[in-house]
Amino acid sequence: MLPLVLFILLAATLLFWKWQGNHWRRLGLVAPFGWPLVGNMLDFALGRRSYGEIYQEIYTRNPGLKYVGFYRLFNEPAILVRDQELLRQILVGRNFADCADNAVYVDNQRDVLASHNPFIANGDRWRVLRADLVPLFTPSRVRQTLPHVARACQLLRDQVPLGRFEAKDLATRYTLQVVASAIFGLDAHCLGSHKRMAPPSRWLEWLAPLFQPSVWSLLETMSLLHSPRLGRLIGHRYVPLPLQHWFRDLVEARSGGDNLLQWLAESKRGLGTEELAGHATTLLLEGYETSAMLLAFALYELALNEDAQRRLHIELDEVAQRHAGNLIDPVALGELRYSEAALLEALRLHPAMQALQKRCTKSFTLPDQKPAASSALKVQLGTVLVLPVQAIHLDPAVYPAPNQFRPERFLIQPPVGCRFLGFGAGPRMCPGMRLGLLQTKAALATLLQDHCVLLADEDQCRVEVSPLTFLTASRKGIWLRFKRRTRRY
Ligand code: HEM
């Protein structure tokens, strides 16, 4: 009797798995089979490939389709959008309201400060939180943060490393120095002065490891993107508890001068201490890591591409001549168009978020998968729509010779539409883009005005992306060296 029961149970389980893994095919969609537990993301679950690479593979394997059905971790049916017009409708156009929520799981009770982040918040709460922050990033407000950036650049100039250095480490020191000053009016002591190394900095000690790749970061990424249950099981907090306490202390310790938090407190007098701490957390966490990664990757691509670096040096020299050698000036920075294009191109090749993931909150209809066909798909409530940023950025039909670093692309054609999603697009687009570009451009100009950047080792392999993190990180660091420039243009 027992063997028969076991046989029936096994057969029922197999049939259920078969039924579950064919969800999209039953609806008439072209889709791979979804495997139990891992869906189509086995390599991601095992820490072998980043989620961006997996999505890129699905994108590349299905040319000609407007979207593809596939299965995320835990065999959850999801839709990967390929078509530019559909992307536009979802991010900017008539379907924005149907899937405006980011598909991320954060427990609002345990992660009180993180729940103030517009990236995490949904619905009306998102609208309110975003509306609080957007006025901090108008062009004139961002220009007012320049003194903070300039002070950090001065420290950076005094501390250009001699010999091999890890670019992400240097970039994180710099961006933490900027954001501590711009947000709180505090000195993070991440960069020393006058060629002395910085004293130990709690900012570095506590914040630099937060986005580092590890087995733990893989579990955190899985919890954040795929499973609240896993998050509860491992006790995941987007902002660890000691940091939550420290951020509240920082809000109390902030200077009363010209800084983002002070402007916020003055312009929104109704904000309570907890809301201010929540906004401070958002500004801080969003403010340093993505910019540091961008700066590190831009230095790396310039080290690899001599022609691009020469062109950047020519621009720095020309603009410096017009501004008495001072590049950290609002007008001079505005004239550094090639430098900005180099940053955008580095972000195209190495997007901070390899995909945007939205959740359907109001059922809507997608046109047929194939351009000429006429049947439609009703997207069910709760379905995740993946917008594969990395795959789009590396699609030869969108960017010819997509693996080559060619800043000229963004000189000829500024990043418009959904071809470039380094900062997202539409009503949820990154509000801190101007500040992110300002601080990275200023650092690039400071570091390269008097130096060339080279790979640390001639036979160095290409930098590999870590499969273990939500925000793009390199697997083994980005090792470079500086050499003093001998030639001026
Ligand atoms: C180079 C640096 C940066 C990059 C590459 C970047 C990238 C992004 C991306 C891809 C998104 C998601 C957009 C979407 O969901 O459609 C985002 C959202 C966001 N970013 Fe940035 N970011 C950068 C710098 C900053 C800075 C400096 C701040 C503020 C200090 C900031 C604040 C935010 C916020 C608050 C959101 C959530 C917006 C919302 O959901 O409404 N970012 N960023």
Boltz pocket constraint, residues with backbone or C-beta under 6 A from the ligand:
constraints:
  - pocket:
      binder: B
      contacts: [[A, 102], [A, 117], [A, 118], [A, 119], [A, 120], [A, 126], [A, 130], [A, 133], [A, 282], [A, 283], [A, 284], [A, 286], [A, 287], [A, 288], [A, 290], [A, 291], [A, 294], [A, 347], [A, 352], [A, 353], [A, 356], [A, 421], [A, 422], [A, 423], [A, 424], [A, 425], [A, 427], [A, 428], [A, 429], [A, 430], [A, 431], [A, 432], [A, 433], [A, 435], [A, 436], [A, 437], [A, 440]]
      max_distance: 6.0
